[in-house]
Amino acid sequence: MFIQDESGVDHIWLKQKLDLFFYKLLTDTEFQEEVSSKLTYDKGRSDCFIQ
């Protein structure tokens, strides 16, 4: 991921969001299932991509 952020604020924000995402992914089984289902490609589904 590339961002142009001369002040560093966007980088800090992105790091915090990624840290929260990974924490939830590692600790919340329902969230794990939701992420897995969103990332699984199924030709028959029109909603298989994260929007």
A tleap script that builds the chain and sets N, CA, C and O, in Angstrom:
source leaprc.protein.ff14SB
mol = sequence {
  NMET PHE ILE GLN ASP GLU SER GLY VAL ASP
  HIE ILE TRP LEU LYS GLN LYS LEU ASP LEU
  PHE PHE TYR LYS LEU LEU THR ASP THR GLU
  PHE GLN GLU GLU VAL SER SER LYS LEU THR
  TYR ASP LYS GLY ARG SER ASP CYS PHE ILE
  CGLN
}
set mol.1.N position { 0.848 -1.154 0.000 }
set mol.1.CA position { 0.000 0.000 0.000 }
set mol.1.C position { 0.906 1.233 0.000 }
set mol.1.O position { 1.866 1.320 0.765 }
set mol.2.N position { 0.583 2.156 -0.856 }
set mol.2.CA position { 1.365 3.382 -0.959 }
set mol.2.C position { 0.480 4.579 -0.648 }
set mol.2.O position { -0.626 4.701 -1.174 }
set mol.3.N position { 0.970 5.445 0.196 }
set mol.3.CA position { 0.260 6.689 0.486 }
set mol.3.C position { 1.270 7.829 0.456 }
set mol.3.O position { 2.420 7.674 0.865 }
set mol.4.N position { 0.822 8.957 -0.029 }
set mol.4.CA position { 1.673 10.147 -0.013 }
set mol.4.C position { 1.242 10.978 1.190 }
set mol.4.O position { 0.172 11.586 1.195 }
set mol.5.N position { 2.082 10.989 2.190 }
set mol.5.CA position { 1.737 11.642 3.441 }
set mol.5.C position { 2.986 12.293 4.016 }
set mol.5.O position { 3.732 11.669 4.771 }
set mol.6.N position { 3.201 13.522 3.661 }
set mol.6.CA position { 4.406 14.223 4.098 }
set mol.6.C position { 4.407 14.513 5.596 }
set mol.6.O position { 5.474 14.615 6.202 }
set mol.7.N position { 3.236 14.648 6.200 }
set mol.7.CA position { 3.175 14.967 7.628 }
set mol.7.C position { 3.276 13.725 8.506 }
set mol.7.O position { 3.648 13.830 9.675 }
set mol.8.N position { 2.954 12.557 7.969 }
set mol.8.CA position { 3.007 11.321 8.747 }
set mol.8.C position { 1.704 10.969 9.436 }
set mol.8.O position { 1.588 9.884 10.006 }
set mol.9.N position { 0.716 11.859 9.402 }
set mol.9.CA position { -0.549 11.628 10.091 }
set mol.9.C position { -1.300 10.437 9.481 }
set mol.9.O position { -1.813 9.588 10.210 }
set mol.10.N position { -1.364 10.375 8.163 }
set mol.10.CA position { -2.066 9.267 7.513 }
set mol.10.C position { -1.384 7.939 7.813 }
set mol.10.O position { -2.054 6.918 7.966 }
set mol.11.N position { -0.073 7.947 7.896 }
set mol.11.CA position { 0.662 6.719 8.214 }
set mol.11.C position { 0.306 6.220 9.616 }
set mol.11.O position { 0.105 5.022 9.818 }
set mol.12.N position { 0.229 7.128 10.571 }
set mol.12.CA position { -0.135 6.761 11.943 }
set mol.12.C position { -1.562 6.222 11.980 }
set mol.12.O position { -1.830 5.207 12.622 }
set mol.13.N position { -2.479 6.905 11.289 }
set mol.13.CA position { -3.887 6.467 11.236 }
set mol.13.C position { -3.991 5.070 10.633 }
set mol.13.O position { -4.693 4.211 11.166 }
set mol.14.N position { -3.290 4.842 9.517 }
set mol.14.CA position { -3.339 3.543 8.849 }
set mol.14.C position { -2.765 2.445 9.739 }
set mol.14.O position { -3.326 1.351 9.800 }
set mol.15.N position { -1.669 2.715 10.422 }
set mol.15.CA position { -1.067 1.722 11.317 }
set mol.15.C position { -2.030 1.353 12.436 }
set mol.15.O position { -2.152 0.178 12.783 }
set mol.16.N position { -2.719 2.344 13.007 }
set mol.16.CA position { -3.682 2.069 14.078 }
set mol.16.C position { -4.826 1.201 13.565 }
set mol.16.O position { -5.246 0.261 14.240 }
set mol.17.N position { -5.331 1.516 12.372 }
set mol.17.CA position { -6.433 0.736 11.797 }
set mol.17.C position { -6.000 -0.697 11.502 }
set mol.17.O position { -6.746 -1.640 11.765 }
set mol.18.N position { -4.802 -0.860 10.958 }
set mol.18.CA position { -4.301 -2.208 10.681 }
set mol.18.C position { -4.077 -2.995 11.963 }
set mol.18.O position { -4.381 -4.187 12.020 }
set mol.19.N position { -3.552 -2.346 12.986 }
set mol.19.CA position { -3.364 -3.008 14.279 }
set mol.19.C position { -4.699 -3.481 14.842 }
set mol.19.O position { -4.800 -4.606 15.330 }
set mol.20.N position { -5.729 -2.629 14.779 }
set mol.20.CA position { -7.058 -3.015 15.258 }
set mol.20.C position { -7.638 -4.155 14.438 }
set mol.20.O position { -8.239 -5.077 14.990 }
set mol.21.N position { -7.458 -4.097 13.116 }
set mol.21.CA position { -7.957 -5.149 12.236 }
set mol.21.C position { -7.314 -6.488 12.573 }
set mol.21.O position { -8.013 -7.490 12.728 }
set mol.22.N position { -5.979 -6.515 12.689 }
set mol.22.CA position { -5.289 -7.769 12.981 }
set mol.22.C position { -5.618 -8.295 14.370 }
set mol.22.O position { -5.731 -9.506 14.556 }
set mol.23.N position { -5.773 -7.409 15.348 }
set mol.23.CA position { -6.152 -7.841 16.691 }
set mol.23.C position { -7.522 -8.521 16.664 }
set mol.23.O position { -7.711 -9.594 17.236 }
set mol.24.N position { -8.472 -7.871 15.984 }
set mol.24.CA position { -9.815 -8.446 15.909 }
set mol.24.C position { -9.802 -9.751 15.122 }
set mol.24.O position { -10.514 -10.694 15.469 }
set mol.25.N position { -9.003 -9.809 14.077 }
set mol.25.CA position { -8.903 -11.022 13.278 }
set mol.25.C position { -8.356 -12.184 14.107 }
set mol.25.O position { -8.773 -13.328 13.928 }
set mol.26.N position { -7.434 -11.893 15.003 }
set mol.26.CA position { -6.828 -12.944 15.818 }
set mol.26.C position { -7.658 -13.336 17.036 }
set mol.26.O position { -7.453 -14.416 17.592 }
set mol.27.N position { -8.582 -12.492 17.461 }
set mol.27.CA position { -9.298 -12.751 18.715 }
set mol.27.C position { -10.801 -12.984 18.562 }
set mol.27.O position { -11.442 -13.434 19.513 }
set mol.28.N position { -11.371 -12.698 17.419 }
set mol.28.CA position { -12.829 -12.764 17.239 }
set mol.28.C position { -13.161 -13.782 16.152 }
set mol.28.O position { -12.951 -13.524 14.967 }
set mol.29.N position { -13.678 -14.933 16.556 }
set mol.29.CA position { -13.947 -15.997 15.577 }
set mol.29.C position { -15.043 -15.613 14.581 }
set mol.29.O position { -14.979 -16.003 13.415 }
set mol.30.N position { -16.039 -14.860 15.023 }
set mol.30.CA position { -17.078 -14.419 14.082 }
set mol.30.C position { -16.484 -13.508 13.012 }
set mol.30.O position { -16.828 -13.613 11.835 }
set mol.31.N position { -15.599 -12.621 13.429 }
set mol.31.CA position { -14.945 -11.725 12.477 }
set mol.31.C position { -14.052 -12.518 11.524 }
set mol.31.O position { -13.984 -12.205 10.335 }
set mol.32.N position { -13.369 -13.537 12.036 }
set mol.32.CA position { -12.541 -14.402 11.192 }
set mol.32.C position { -13.382 -15.046 10.090 }
set mol.32.O position { -12.977 -15.087 8.929 }
set mol.33.N position { -14.556 -15.547 10.472 }
set mol.33.CA position { -15.450 -16.171 9.497 }
set mol.33.C position { -15.952 -15.159 8.477 }
set mol.33.O position { -16.041 -15.467 7.289 }
set mol.34.N position { -16.282 -13.954 8.933 }
set mol.34.CA position { -16.757 -12.910 8.022 }
set mol.34.C position { -15.677 -12.527 7.008 }
set mol.34.O position { -15.957 -12.411 5.815 }
set mol.35.N position { -14.451 -12.331 7.480 }
set mol.35.CA position { -13.349 -11.985 6.585 }
set mol.35.C position { -13.089 -13.123 5.609 }
set mol.35.O position { -12.891 -12.894 4.416 }
set mol.36.N position { -13.089 -14.338 6.116 }
set mol.36.CA position { -12.854 -15.492 5.260 }
set mol.36.C position { -13.917 -15.603 4.170 }
set mol.36.O position { -13.601 -15.877 3.012 }
set mol.37.N position { -15.175 -15.390 4.545 }
set mol.37.CA position { -16.246 -15.489 3.544 }
set mol.37.C position { -16.150 -14.372 2.513 }
set mol.37.O position { -16.461 -14.583 1.341 }
set mol.38.N position { -15.721 -13.184 2.936 }
set mol.38.CA position { -15.570 -12.068 1.990 }
set mol.38.C position { -14.405 -12.297 1.033 }
set mol.38.O position { -14.450 -11.863 -0.118 }
set mol.39.N position { -13.366 -12.974 1.504 }
set mol.39.CA position { -12.192 -13.181 0.671 }
set mol.39.C position { -12.264 -14.445 -0.181 }
set mol.39.O position { -11.420 -14.654 -1.052 }
set mol.40.N position { -13.257 -15.279 0.062 }
set mol.40.CA position { -13.426 -16.513 -0.698 }
set mol.40.C position { -14.154 -16.215 -2.002 }
set mol.40.O position { -15.240 -15.636 -2.000 }
set mol.41.N position { -13.553 -16.611 -3.099 }
set mol.41.CA position { -14.159 -16.372 -4.407 }
set mol.41.C position { -15.164 -17.462 -4.715 }
set mol.41.O position { -14.847 -18.647 -4.620 }
set mol.42.N position { -16.362 -17.074 -5.079 }
set mol.42.CA position { -17.418 -18.008 -5.458 }
set mol.42.C position { -18.074 -17.458 -6.717 }
set mol.42.O position { -18.696 -16.396 -6.681 }
set mol.43.N position { -17.939 -18.176 -7.832 }
set mol.43.CA position { -18.475 -17.699 -9.114 }
set mol.43.C position { -19.974 -17.448 -9.068 }
set mol.43.O position { -20.476 -16.592 -9.797 }
set mol.44.N position { -20.691 -18.171 -8.232 }
set mol.44.CA position { -22.141 -18.047 -8.174 }
set mol.44.C position { -22.637 -16.866 -7.360 }
set mol.44.O position { -23.829 -16.560 -7.385 }
set mol.45.N position { -21.750 -16.196 -6.639 }
set mol.45.CA position { -22.161 -15.076 -5.795 }
set mol.45.C position { -21.756 -13.755 -6.417 }
set mol.45.O position { -20.659 -13.615 -6.958 }
set mol.46.N position { -22.647 -12.799 -6.335 }
set mol.46.CA position { -22.318 -11.470 -6.854 }
set mol.46.C position { -21.727 -10.578 -5.764 }
set mol.46.O position { -21.215 -9.499 -6.062 }
set mol.47.N position { -21.793 -11.017 -4.499 }
set mol.47.CA position { -21.304 -10.187 -3.392 }
set mol.47.C position { -20.021 -10.746 -2.787 }
set mol.47.O position { -19.786 -10.572 -1.591 }
set mol.48.N position { -19.188 -11.410 -3.579 }
set mol.48.CA position { -18.017 -12.098 -3.040 }
set mol.48.C position { -16.807 -11.186 -2.882 }
set mol.48.O position { -15.765 -11.632 -2.402 }
set mol.49.N position { -16.917 -9.952 -3.262 }
set mol.49.CA position { -15.769 -9.047 -3.134 }
set mol.49.C position { -16.067 -8.000 -2.084 }
set mol.49.O position { -17.206 -7.556 -1.946 }
set mol.50.N position { -15.044 -7.605 -1.344 }
set mol.50.CA position { -15.198 -6.560 -0.337 }
set mol.50.C position { -15.428 -5.233 -1.050 }
set mol.50.O position { -14.704 -4.879 -1.981 }
set mol.51.N position { -16.422 -4.525 -0.610 }
set mol.51.CA position { -16.775 -3.253 -1.249 }
set mol.51.C position { -16.227 -2.103 -0.456 }
set mol.51.O position { -16.418 -0.947 -0.832 }
savepdb mol mol.pdb
quit
